[in-house]
Amino acid sequence: MVVGADGSTAALAAVRWAAVEAGRRGTGLVAFHAELCDDPDLLPHGKPPGDAELLMEPARRLLRQAAETARQAAPAVPVRMCVRLGTAAELLAALSDEAGLLALGAHGLGGARGGAIGSVALRAAASARCPVVVIRGSAAADGPVVVGLDDSDGGERALAFAFDAAVSRGTGIEAVHAWHDGREGGLREQVAAWSRKHPVVPVRMHVVRVRSAARALSGISAGAQLIVAGARASGPLAGGLLGSTGYWLLAHAACPVAVAR
């Protein structure tokens, strides 16, 4: 698992969440920081070692703070620190090739105050090749895992992620479908198939007769531990890759949001 760390309050919340999640999964945690460098001469391999150390030291201080925060949240989870030069969103996308999960705060130190979601979290959620969880709001300790339903490949991945999350948390699932297309029956069977794989997970299905799945899901998110949406397979822009539902949840949900892929 990889968690972004930049010293912000939101990033430290993500570190705590990721450490606990890594403990559930029985895996280690990589605390990652991208150090932005405006001087292209500092990026090639020929960079003087002394300058490299000076440039990296503030990043290492941030990562030591993140590592300590993770150990306090989950003492048994091994934590490794990683710092690289470059832009955060691009480096996180590259790391996602080998990560099982990427966790990020909704806003970093560079985010505009009052914005619904920071640009790094949004771009990473859209472009990563692994599931991404954006930590926002608060996770209800005894709440369910909420998942949005549709009949796309993204919807199937969302169900798979949601059931795994519910099993690891010992909680149930609230499956939500915004009904306006007549596909309710097929989606009920889709949920039932996953229930047969995980019979210990209690499931409630909500069919909401509105056009906005995003608003229906965000309304339930206040009492949830996690809300899960599926990413689209392709698309030219961040909003297209995430879809309107994913984008809305990342910006407005009251609990952590997982984008499954």
Secondary structure, 3 states (H helix, E strand, C coil): CEEECCCCHHHHHHHHHHHHHHHHHCCCEEEEEEECCCCHHHCCCCCCHHHHHHHHHHHHHHHHHHHHHHHHHCCCCCEEEEEEECCHHHHHHHHCCCCCCEEEECCCCCCCCCCCCCHHHHHHHHHCCCCEEEECCCCCCCCCEEEECCCCHHHHHHHHHHHHHHHHHCCCEEEEEECCCCCHHHHHHHHHHHHHHCCCCCEEEEEECCCCHHHHHHHHHHHCCEEEEECCCCCCCHHHHHHHHHHHHHHHCCCCEEEEC
